[in-house]
Amino acid sequence: MDIQIWTYIIVGLSFSLYIGIALWSKAGSTKEFYVAGGGVSPLANGMATAADWMSAASFISMAGLISFMGYDGAVYLMGWTGGYVLLALMLAPYLRKFGKFTVPDFIGDRYYSNIARSVGVVCALIVSFTYVAGQMRGVGVVFARFLEVPVNTGVIIGMIIVFFYAVLGGMKGITYTQVAQYCVLIFAYMVPAIFISIQLTGEWLPQIGFGSELADGSGTYLLDKLDGLHEELGFAAYTLGSKSTLDMFAITLALMVGTAGLPHVIVRFFTVPHVRDARMSAGYALVLIAILYTTAPAIAAFARTNLIETVSNAEYSTVPDWFKNWESTGLISFTDKNADGKIQYVADPAQNELIIDRDIIVLANPEIAHLPNWVIALVAAGGLAAALSTAAGLLLVISTSISHDLIKKQIKPDISDKGELMWARIGAGLAVIVAGYFGINPPGFVAATVALAFGLAAASFFPAIVLGIFDKRMNKEGAVAGMVIGTLLMLFYMVKFKLQGFGGGTEDEWWFGISPEGFGTVAMLVNFVTSITISRFTPPPPANVQAIVDSIREPGD
């Protein structure tokens, strides 16, 4: 069978599974809609958290970034992995003990202010919409190639699917759907990696193959060969970094603390019965996440090697089918500048004739390596599982911010459980529409868009959460001022350097030489300084709030 038929079969079966789970686990109350009733087992929550965490950026884009950036791409690997450790150890158990449905709920109660709650809602919406744009774009990229539809049509198909199980099942449906999606995505990620590792190095474990000699008997190590291929084409050696140390540090830290401030990840720790379960599910999730994250550098090196050997200096008339297949999507293009019929893939922009979207590397990798069609279709299903699982979690954050934190807590406190559930579903529906728009009109390729969301989370939520847990003296005035200033500063920098038509700042104009992806670190530090300074010159929190801070730091449930 050809790739498209296999894709219809595997994607169709996986989607049927997701929809079946959503029907089985339909939410009947706001508690089930918001936190799955609070009764999810640690293992199931760990799998759901891993799926929620490993978005289209992890599955589709991270290996693509490392593949094209080489050593510099490692910041994404270090930042996202380290961030989850920070979240699991430093914040998750305390937030679970606080026992609220959402991050704005924590902000509002800890800082005893509806103004703080409203600022938290606005920050949650900004972070979530920025993040979900990358997920919907990832869905569109997968559908564009494997169902042979335009990217925008693919986004709309993804909107329909995620609307169904996010709006119907809420957190309960999403949780058990994400357990299935984790199984699909990790299987889809590892199978081609194992195949290609055996092809190139003879080692079945990709992590070992990454540092092994090639299987061609030359005695050359994979990374040495890749360095040589890069240098022949005028690129910097694959294992040589070009970013400044300061920017590397800033991006890594922004991704780490941004992870610990992501509302859709934090809310997962409210779905387990006890604090001990929150710790256990964090441990399970870390192990499950590590399977993919330790494989990504190997996939990046395998794909980069095969890509260069396949297309560099090749006759365009004889390029393999995979090239023509992806060319039809517009995600890879060839312009014969010197009219010699050969593809010149070089570092010099004036001579380079090949333009490649980084987001196709993982998806095209099995085709480039001539793997069986069912493996290629499996990767498509995995990419969709990764994007849809995270999109669903983000949409839930958006809907609960509207229904619980705005309507229930501020506008209509006497609303019935049924009425609140209705508003949660309306909010999720509206969020799907807005997410689809951003998926069709994203501010960058998937991982870059997601990295900006992490910067916004770092600039807004992380200081407020950390200080809310560990600083009894932190008050509402300091927290609100810090969140507002940090978020506005990060948004200004994003607009200035990432959106066309808004000043159009260049790389040479970066403040302190820090990229927009790393500026969340600066905005976060400004937030911390602002929050602490203002809190020391304004009245302390009430005694009951300080008692709550003491209680959530005590061991036990």
C-alpha positions as CSV (number, residue, x, y, z in Angstrom):
1,M,0.0,0.0,0.0
2,D,1.2,3.5,-0.7
3,I,1.9,6.1,2.0
4,Q,-1.5,7.9,1.8
5,I,-3.5,4.7,2.3
6,W,-1.4,3.7,5.3
7,T,-1.8,7.3,6.6
8,Y,-5.6,7.1,6.4
9,I,-5.6,3.7,8.1
10,I,-3.2,4.6,11.0
11,V,-4.4,8.2,11.6
12,G,-8.0,7.1,11.2
13,L,-7.6,4.3,13.8
14,S,-5.8,6.7,16.2
15,F,-8.4,9.4,15.8
16,S,-11.2,6.8,16.4
17,L,-9.5,5.8,19.6
18,Y,-9.3,9.4,20.8
19,I,-12.9,10.2,20.0
20,G,-14.0,6.9,21.6
21,I,-12.2,7.8,24.8
22,A,-13.7,11.3,24.8
23,L,-17.2,9.7,24.5
24,W,-16.4,7.2,27.3
25,S,-15.0,9.9,29.7
26,K,-17.5,12.7,29.0
27,A,-17.3,15.2,31.9
28,G,-20.5,15.5,33.9
29,S,-19.4,18.2,36.4
30,T,-17.1,21.2,36.6
31,K,-14.6,19.2,38.7
32,E,-14.4,16.5,36.1
33,F,-14.1,19.2,33.3
34,Y,-11.4,21.2,35.2
35,V,-9.3,18.5,36.9
36,A,-10.7,15.1,35.8
37,G,-12.5,14.7,39.2
38,G,-9.1,14.8,41.0
39,G,-8.9,11.0,40.9
40,V,-6.3,10.2,38.2
41,S,-3.7,7.6,39.1
42,P,0.0,8.7,39.2
43,L,1.0,6.6,36.2
44,A,-1.9,7.7,34.0
45,N,-1.3,11.3,35.0
46,G,2.5,10.9,34.3
47,M,1.7,9.6,30.8
48,A,-0.9,12.4,30.2
49,T,1.6,15.0,31.5
50,A,4.3,13.7,29.2
51,A,1.9,13.9,26.2
52,D,0.8,17.3,27.3
53,W,4.4,18.4,27.7
54,M,5.8,16.9,24.5
55,S,4.1,19.1,21.9
56,A,4.5,19.5,18.2
57,A,7.7,21.5,19.1
58,S,9.1,18.4,20.9
59,F,8.0,15.8,18.3
60,I,8.3,17.8,15.0
61,S,10.5,20.8,15.6
62,M,13.1,20.1,18.2
63,A,15.1,17.6,16.2
64,G,14.7,19.9,13.2
65,L,16.2,22.8,15.2
66,I,19.1,20.7,16.4
67,S,19.6,19.3,12.8
68,F,20.0,22.7,11.3
69,M,21.6,24.5,14.3
70,G,23.9,21.7,15.4
71,Y,25.4,22.5,18.8
72,D,23.4,25.7,19.2
73,G,20.1,23.7,19.0
74,A,21.0,22.0,22.2
75,V,19.6,24.9,24.2
76,Y,16.1,23.7,23.4
77,L,17.0,20.2,24.6
78,M,18.6,21.5,27.9
79,G,16.0,24.2,28.6
80,W,12.9,22.1,28.1
81,T,14.2,19.1,30.0
82,G,15.7,21.1,32.8
83,G,12.5,23.1,33.1
84,Y,10.5,20.0,33.7
85,V,12.8,18.9,36.5
86,L,12.5,22.4,38.0
87,L,8.7,22.2,37.8
88,A,8.5,18.7,39.3
89,L,10.8,19.3,42.2
90,M,10.2,22.9,43.1
91,L,6.5,23.8,42.3
92,A,4.2,20.8,41.6
93,P,3.8,19.4,45.1
94,Y,3.1,22.8,46.6
95,L,0.6,23.8,44.0
96,R,-1.2,20.5,44.4
97,K,-1.4,21.0,48.1
98,F,-2.9,24.5,47.5
99,G,-5.7,22.6,45.7
100,K,-7.0,25.1,43.2
101,F,-8.3,24.3,39.7
102,T,-6.1,26.8,37.7
103,V,-3.0,29.0,37.9
104,P,-5.1,32.2,37.9
105,D,-7.1,30.6,40.8
106,F,-3.8,30.2,42.7
107,I,-2.8,33.8,41.9
108,G,-6.2,35.2,42.9
109,D,-6.4,33.4,46.2
110,R,-2.7,33.6,47.2
111,Y,-2.7,37.4,46.5
112,Y,-6.2,37.9,47.9
113,S,-7.3,40.1,45.0
114,N,-9.5,39.8,41.9
115,I,-7.2,42.2,40.2
116,A,-4.4,39.7,40.6
117,R,-6.7,37.0,39.4
118,S,-7.7,39.0,36.3
119,V,-4.0,39.7,35.5
120,G,-3.4,36.0,35.9
121,V,-6.2,35.3,33.4
122,V,-4.8,37.7,30.9
123,C,-1.3,36.2,31.2
124,A,-2.7,32.6,30.9
125,L,-4.6,33.6,27.7
126,I,-1.6,35.3,26.1
127,V,0.8,32.4,26.9
128,S,-1.8,29.7,25.9
129,F,-2.7,31.4,22.6
130,T,1.0,31.9,21.7
131,Y,1.7,28.3,22.5
132,V,-1.3,26.8,20.8
133,A,-0.4,28.6,17.5
134,G,2.6,26.3,17.2
135,Q,0.5,23.2,17.9
136,M,-2.1,24.0,15.2
137,R,0.6,24.9,12.8
138,G,2.2,21.5,13.4
139,V,-1.1,19.8,12.7
140,G,-1.3,21.7,9.4
141,V,2.2,20.7,8.4
142,V,1.5,17.0,9.0
143,F,-1.8,17.0,7.1
144,A,-0.3,19.0,4.3
145,R,2.1,16.3,3.4
146,F,0.3,13.1,4.3
147,L,-3.2,13.9,3.4
148,E,-2.1,16.0,0.5
149,V,-4.1,19.1,1.5
150,P,-3.0,22.7,1.9
151,V,-1.5,23.5,5.3
152,N,-4.5,25.8,6.2
153,T,-6.9,23.0,5.4
154,G,-4.9,20.7,7.7
155,V,-5.2,23.3,10.5
156,I,-9.0,23.3,10.1
157,I,-9.2,19.5,10.2
158,G,-7.2,19.6,13.5
159,M,-9.5,22.2,14.9
160,I,-12.5,19.9,14.3
161,I,-10.9,16.9,16.0
162,V,-9.6,18.8,19.1
163,F,-12.9,20.7,19.4
164,F,-14.7,17.4,19.7
165,Y,-12.8,15.8,22.6
166,A,-11.7,19.0,24.4
167,V,-15.2,20.5,24.5
168,L,-17.0,17.3,25.3
169,G,-14.7,15.6,27.8
170,G,-12.8,18.5,29.4
171,M,-9.9,17.5,31.5
172,K,-11.3,14.1,32.1
173,G,-11.6,13.3,28.4
174,I,-8.3,15.0,27.7
175,T,-6.4,13.1,30.4
176,Y,-7.3,9.6,29.1
177,T,-7.0,10.7,25.5
178,Q,-3.5,11.9,26.3
179,V,-2.5,8.5,27.8
180,A,-3.4,7.0,24.4
181,Q,-1.6,9.8,22.6
182,Y,1.6,9.3,24.5
183,C,1.7,5.6,23.5
184,V,1.1,6.6,19.9
185,L,3.7,9.4,19.8
186,I,6.5,7.6,21.6
187,F,6.1,4.5,19.4
188,A,6.0,6.7,16.3
189,Y,9.1,8.5,17.4
190,M,11.2,5.5,18.4
191,V,10.5,3.1,15.5
192,P,12.1,5.1,12.7
193,A,14.9,6.2,15.0
194,I,15.8,2.6,15.7
195,F,15.5,1.6,12.0
196,I,17.8,4.5,10.9
197,S,20.3,3.9,13.7
198,I,20.7,0.4,12.5
199,Q,21.1,1.5,8.9
200,L,23.8,4.1,9.6
201,T,25.7,2.7,12.5
202,G,24.6,-0.9,13.1
203,E,23.5,0.1,16.6
204,W,19.8,-0.5,17.4
205,L,19.7,2.1,20.2
206,P,19.7,5.6,18.7
207,Q,21.4,7.1,21.8
208,I,24.4,4.8,21.2
209,G,24.3,5.1,17.4
210,F,24.6,8.9,17.8
211,G,28.1,8.5,19.1
212,S,29.2,5.4,17.1
213,E,31.1,4.7,14.0
214,L,29.3,4.4,10.7
215,A,28.4,0.9,9.5
216,D,30.1,1.4,6.1
217,G,33.4,0.1,7.5
218,S,35.2,3.4,7.1
219,G,35.9,3.7,10.8
220,T,34.5,7.3,10.7
221,Y,32.3,8.4,13.5
222,L,28.9,9.8,12.5
223,L,29.5,13.2,14.0
224,D,32.9,13.5,12.4
225,K,31.3,12.7,9.0
226,L,28.6,15.3,9.6
227,D,31.2,17.9,10.6
228,G,33.0,17.2,7.3
229,L,29.9,17.4,5.2
230,H,29.0,20.8,6.8
231,E,32.5,22.2,6.2
232,E,32.5,21.1,2.6
233,L,29.3,23.1,2.0
234,G,30.6,26.2,3.8
235,F,28.6,25.7,7.0
236,A,30.1,25.8,10.5
237,A,31.0,22.4,11.8
238,Y,27.9,20.6,13.2
239,T,29.4,20.2,16.7
240,L,30.7,23.9,16.8
241,G,28.5,26.5,18.5
242,S,28.1,30.0,17.1
243,K,25.7,31.7,19.6
244,S,27.2,33.8,22.4
245,T,27.5,32.2,25.8
246,L,25.1,34.9,27.2
247,D,22.4,34.2,24.6
248,M,22.8,30.4,25.1
249,F,22.4,30.9,28.9
250,A,19.4,33.3,28.5
251,I,17.5,30.9,26.1
252,T,18.2,27.9,28.3
253,L,17.0,29.7,31.5
254,A,14.0,31.2,29.8
255,L,12.9,27.8,28.6
256,M,13.5,26.3,32.0
257,V,11.6,28.8,34.1
258,G,9.0,29.2,31.3
259,T,8.3,25.4,31.6
260,A,7.8,25.9,35.4
261,G,5.3,28.6,34.7
262,L,3.2,27.0,31.9
263,P,-0.4,26.8,33.1
264,H,-1.4,23.8,31.0
265,V,1.4,21.7,32.5
266,I,0.9,23.0,36.1
267,V,-2.8,22.1,36.1
268,R,-2.0,18.5,35.5
269,F,-0.8,18.2,39.1
270,F,-4.3,19.1,40.3
271,T,-5.8,16.0,38.8
272,V,-4.3,13.5,41.3
273,P,-5.8,12.7,44.7
274,H,-2.8,13.5,46.9
275,V,0.4,15.5,47.1
276,R,2.4,12.2,47.2
277,D,0.7,11.3,43.9
278,A,1.7,14.6,42.4
279,R,5.3,13.8,43.2
280,M,5.0,10.2,41.8
281,S,3.3,11.4,38.6
282,A,6.1,14.0,38.1
283,G,8.7,11.2,38.4
284,Y,6.8,9.0,35.9
285,A,6.5,11.9,33.5
286,L,10.2,12.8,33.7
287,V,11.2,9.2,32.7
288,L,8.7,9.1,29.9
289,I,9.7,12.5,28.5
290,A,13.4,11.5,28.7
291,I,12.8,8.6,26.2
292,L,12.0,11.2,23.5
293,Y,14.4,13.9,24.5
294,T,17.5,11.7,24.6
295,T,16.6,10.4,21.2
296,A,16.1,13.8,19.5
297,P,19.8,14.6,19.0
298,A,20.4,11.2,17.3
299,I,17.4,11.8,15.0
300,A,18.7,15.2,14.2
301,A,22.2,13.9,13.2
302,F,20.7,11.0,11.2
303,A,18.4,13.2,9.3
304,R,21.0,15.9,8.6
305,T,23.4,13.3,7.2
306,N,20.9,11.7,5.0
307,L,19.5,15.0,3.8
308,I,22.9,16.4,2.7
309,E,23.9,13.2,1.0
310,T,20.6,12.9,-0.8
311,V,20.2,16.4,-2.2
312,S,23.6,18.2,-2.2
313,N,24.9,18.5,-5.8
314,A,22.2,16.1,-7.0
315,E,20.5,16.3,-10.5
316,Y,17.1,17.9,-9.9
317,S,15.7,15.6,-12.6
318,T,16.7,12.5,-10.6
319,V,15.9,13.6,-7.0
320,P,14.1,10.9,-5.1
321,D,10.3,10.8,-4.6
322,W,10.5,12.2,-1.1
323,F,11.8,15.5,-2.4
324,K,9.0,15.9,-4.9
325,N,6.4,14.9,-2.3
326,W,7.5,17.6,0.1
327,E,8.1,20.2,-2.6
328,S,4.4,20.0,-3.4
329,T,3.6,21.2,0.1
330,G,5.8,24.3,-0.3
331,L,7.9,23.3,2.7
332,I,11.0,22.7,0.6
333,S,11.9,24.5,-2.6
334,F,14.6,24.5,-5.3
335,T,15.6,27.5,-7.4
336,D,18.2,26.8,-10.1
337,K,20.1,30.0,-9.9
338,N,23.0,28.9,-12.2
339,A,20.8,26.9,-14.6
340,D,23.0,23.7,-14.3
341,G,20.2,21.4,-13.3
342,K,21.9,20.5,-10.0
343,I,20.9,21.4,-6.5
344,Q,23.4,23.6,-4.8
345,Y,22.9,23.4,-1.1
346,V,25.6,25.7,0.4
347,A,25.9,28.2,3.3
348,D,26.3,31.2,1.0
349,P,22.8,32.7,0.5
350,A,23.8,34.1,-2.9
351,Q,24.6,30.6,-4.2
352,N,22.3,28.4,-2.1
353,E,19.4,27.0,-4.2
354,L,17.6,25.0,-1.6
355,I,15.1,26.3,1.0
356,I,14.0,23.8,3.7
357,D,11.4,24.4,6.4
358,R,13.0,23.0,9.6
359,D,9.6,21.5,10.7
360,I,9.8,18.8,8.0
361,I,13.0,17.0,9.2
362,V,11.3,14.5,11.6
363,L,8.4,13.9,9.3
364,A,10.5,13.5,6.1
365,N,13.2,11.5,7.8
366,P,11.7,8.1,7.3
367,E,11.1,8.8,3.6
368,I,14.7,10.1,3.1
369,A,15.9,6.8,4.7
370,H,13.7,4.7,2.5
371,L,11.8,3.1,5.4
372,P,8.6,1.2,4.8
373,N,5.4,3.2,4.1
374,W,3.7,2.1,7.3
375,V,6.6,3.6,9.3
376,I,6.2,6.9,7.4
377,A,2.4,6.9,8.1
378,L,3.1,6.1,11.8
379,V,5.3,9.2,12.1
380,A,2.4,11.2,10.8
381,A,0.1,9.8,13.5
382,G,2.7,10.5,16.1
383,G,3.1,14.1,15.0
384,L,-0.6,14.6,15.2
385,A,-0.8,13.0,18.6
386,A,1.9,15.3,20.0
387,A,0.3,18.5,18.6
388,L,-3.3,17.6,19.5
389,S,-2.5,16.5,23.0
390,T,-0.9,19.8,23.9
391,A,-3.5,21.8,22.0
392,A,-6.2,20.2,24.0
393,G,-4.5,21.0,27.3
394,L,-4.0,24.6,26.2
395,L,-7.6,25.0,25.1
396,L,-8.7,23.7,28.5
397,V,-6.6,26.4,30.2
398,I,-8.2,29.0,28.1
399,S,-11.8,27.8,28.7
400,T,-11.3,27.4,32.5
401,S,-9.7,30.9,32.7
402,I,-12.9,32.3,31.1
403,S,-15.6,30.1,32.9
404,H,-14.0,29.6,36.4
405,D,-11.7,32.6,36.9
406,L,-13.7,35.3,35.2
407,I,-17.4,34.2,35.3
408,K,-17.5,32.1,38.5
409,K,-15.1,34.0,40.6
410,Q,-15.8,37.5,39.5
411,I,-18.8,38.2,37.3
412,K,-21.4,35.7,38.5
413,P,-20.4,34.0,41.8
414,D,-23.8,32.3,42.2
415,I,-23.7,30.5,38.8
416,S,-24.8,26.9,39.0
417,D,-22.5,24.0,38.3
418,K,-24.3,23.3,35.1
419,G,-24.1,26.9,34.0
420,E,-20.4,27.1,34.7
421,L,-19.9,23.9,32.7
422,M,-21.8,25.4,29.8
423,W,-19.5,28.4,29.8
424,A,-16.4,26.2,30.0
425,R,-17.5,24.5,26.8
426,I,-18.4,27.8,25.1
427,G,-14.9,29.1,26.1
428,A,-13.3,26.0,24.7
429,G,-15.2,26.4,21.4
430,L,-14.2,30.0,21.0
431,A,-10.6,29.1,21.9
432,V,-10.5,26.5,19.1
433,I,-11.5,29.1,16.6
434,V,-8.9,31.6,17.7
435,A,-6.2,28.9,17.9
436,G,-7.1,27.9,14.3
437,Y,-6.5,31.5,13.2
438,F,-3.1,31.6,14.8
439,G,-2.3,28.2,13.4
440,I,-3.0,29.6,9.9
441,N,-1.2,32.9,10.6
442,P,1.7,31.9,13.0
443,P,4.5,34.3,14.0
444,G,7.2,31.8,13.0
445,F,8.0,28.1,12.6
446,V,6.6,25.8,15.3
447,A,9.5,25.6,17.8
448,A,10.3,29.3,17.6
449,T,6.6,30.2,18.3
450,V,6.6,27.8,21.2
451,A,9.8,29.3,22.6
452,L,8.2,32.7,22.7
453,A,5.3,31.2,24.7
454,F,7.9,29.9,27.2
455,G,9.4,33.4,27.4
456,L,6.0,34.8,28.2
457,A,5.4,32.2,30.9
458,A,8.8,33.0,32.4
459,A,8.1,36.7,32.4
460,S,4.6,36.5,33.9
461,F,3.8,33.4,36.0
462,F,7.1,32.0,37.3
463,P,8.0,34.8,39.7
464,A,4.5,35.1,41.0
465,I,4.3,31.4,41.7
466,V,7.7,31.0,43.2
467,L,7.3,34.1,45.5
468,G,3.8,33.0,46.3
469,I,5.1,29.7,47.7
470,F,8.4,30.8,49.3
471,D,8.0,34.4,50.3
472,K,5.3,35.1,53.0
473,R,6.0,38.8,52.6
474,M,5.0,38.9,48.9
475,N,1.8,40.8,48.6
476,K,-0.8,41.6,45.9
477,E,0.7,45.0,44.9
478,G,4.1,43.4,44.2
479,A,2.8,40.4,42.4
480,V,0.4,42.4,40.1
481,A,3.1,45.0,39.3
482,G,5.7,42.3,38.5
483,M,3.4,40.3,36.3
484,V,2.2,43.3,34.3
485,I,5.7,44.8,33.8
486,G,7.3,41.5,33.0
487,T,4.6,40.5,30.5
488,L,4.5,43.9,28.8
489,L,8.3,44.0,28.5
490,M,8.4,40.5,26.9
491,L,5.5,41.4,24.5
492,F,7.3,44.6,23.4
493,Y,10.5,42.7,22.7
494,M,8.6,40.0,20.8
495,V,6.7,42.5,18.7
496,K,9.8,44.5,18.0
497,F,12.0,41.7,16.8
498,K,9.6,38.9,15.6
499,L,6.6,40.6,13.9
500,Q,7.0,42.3,10.5
501,G,5.8,45.9,10.3
502,F,6.3,46.8,14.0
503,G,9.7,48.4,14.0
504,G,11.5,45.4,12.4
505,G,14.5,45.4,14.7
506,T,17.5,43.4,13.5
507,E,19.8,40.9,15.3
508,D,22.4,43.7,15.7
509,E,19.9,45.6,17.8
510,W,19.1,42.9,20.3
511,W,19.4,44.2,23.8
512,F,22.5,42.8,25.5
513,G,22.9,40.5,22.5
514,I,20.0,38.3,23.7
515,S,17.5,36.9,21.2
516,P,13.7,37.1,21.6
517,E,13.7,33.4,22.5
518,G,16.0,34.2,25.4
519,F,14.6,37.5,26.5
520,G,12.1,35.9,28.8
521,T,15.1,35.6,31.2
522,V,15.5,39.4,31.3
523,A,11.8,40.0,31.7
524,M,11.6,37.4,34.5
525,L,14.4,39.1,36.4
526,V,12.7,42.5,36.0
527,N,9.5,40.9,37.3
528,F,11.3,39.5,40.4
529,V,13.0,42.8,41.1
530,T,9.8,44.8,40.7
531,S,7.7,42.3,42.8
532,I,10.1,42.2,45.7
533,T,10.8,45.9,45.7
534,I,7.2,47.0,45.7
535,S,6.1,44.4,48.2
536,R,8.6,45.8,50.7
537,F,7.2,49.3,50.5
538,T,3.6,48.3,50.7
539,P,1.5,46.5,53.5
540,P,2.2,42.8,54.1
541,P,-0.4,40.2,53.3
542,P,-3.1,39.4,55.9
543,A,-2.2,36.9,58.6
544,N,-4.5,34.2,57.1
545,V,-2.7,34.4,53.8
546,Q,0.7,34.0,55.4
547,A,-0.7,31.0,57.3
548,I,-1.7,29.5,54.0
549,V,1.9,29.9,52.7
550,D,3.2,28.2,55.8
551,S,0.8,25.3,55.4
552,I,1.5,24.5,51.7
553,R,5.2,24.1,52.5
554,E,4.5,21.5,55.2
555,P,4.9,17.8,54.3
556,G,1.8,15.7,53.9
557,D,-1.5,15.8,52.0
